[in-house]
């Protein structure tokens, strides 16, 4: 697992999440640890290294 820091698209606080580099492309939802809103994460890995991370708010 890789810990990665980024800004929440809702509250703009810097948060961290653990990302799994064993799957090259993923799409999943986790809640912000500060404001508890759902965040869609799309990490991409190449040779177990994070190459990009797209972060989206989910319209409710």
C-alpha positions in Angstrom: 0.0 0.0 0.0 1.1 3.5 -0.8 0.0 6.5 1.3 -0.8 9.5 -0.9 -1.8 13.0 0.1 -4.3 15.2 -1.9 -7.0 17.9 -1.4 -10.5 16.9 -0.8 -12.8 18.3 -3.6 -15.4 19.3 -1.0 -13.7 20.8 2.0 -10.2 21.4 0.4 -8.4 19.9 3.4 -5.3 17.9 2.7 -6.1 14.3 3.4 -4.3 11.0 2.8 -5.5 7.6 1.6 -3.8 4.3 1.1 -3.7 3.2 -2.5 -3.0 -0.3 -3.7 -0.4 -0.4 -6.5 -1.0 -4.1 -7.3 -3.8 -3.1 -9.8 -2.7 -0.7 -12.6 -6.0 1.1 -13.0 -8.7 1.4 -10.4 -11.9 3.3 -9.8 -13.5 3.4 -6.4 -15.2 5.6 -3.8 -14.0 6.5 -0.3 -15.2 9.1 2.2 -13.1 12.1 3.1 -11.7 11.6 6.6 -12.5 15.3 7.4 -15.9 16.1 6.0 -17.1 12.5 5.3 -18.3 13.3 1.7 -17.8 10.5 -0.9 -14.8 11.0 -3.2 -14.3 9.0 -6.4 -10.6 8.0 -6.8 -9.0 6.9 -10.1 -5.4 6.0 -9.4 -3.1 4.7 -12.2 0.1 2.8 -11.5 3.0 1.8 -13.7 5.5 -0.8 -12.3 3.9 -0.3 -8.9 4.5 3.5 -9.0 1.7 6.0 -8.9 1.6 7.8 -12.2 -1.6 9.8 -11.8 -4.5 10.2 -9.5 -7.8 11.8 -10.5 -10.1 12.8 -7.7 -13.8 13.7 -8.2 -16.6 14.9 -6.0 -19.8 12.8 -6.4 -23.0 14.7 -7.1 -25.6 13.8 -4.6 
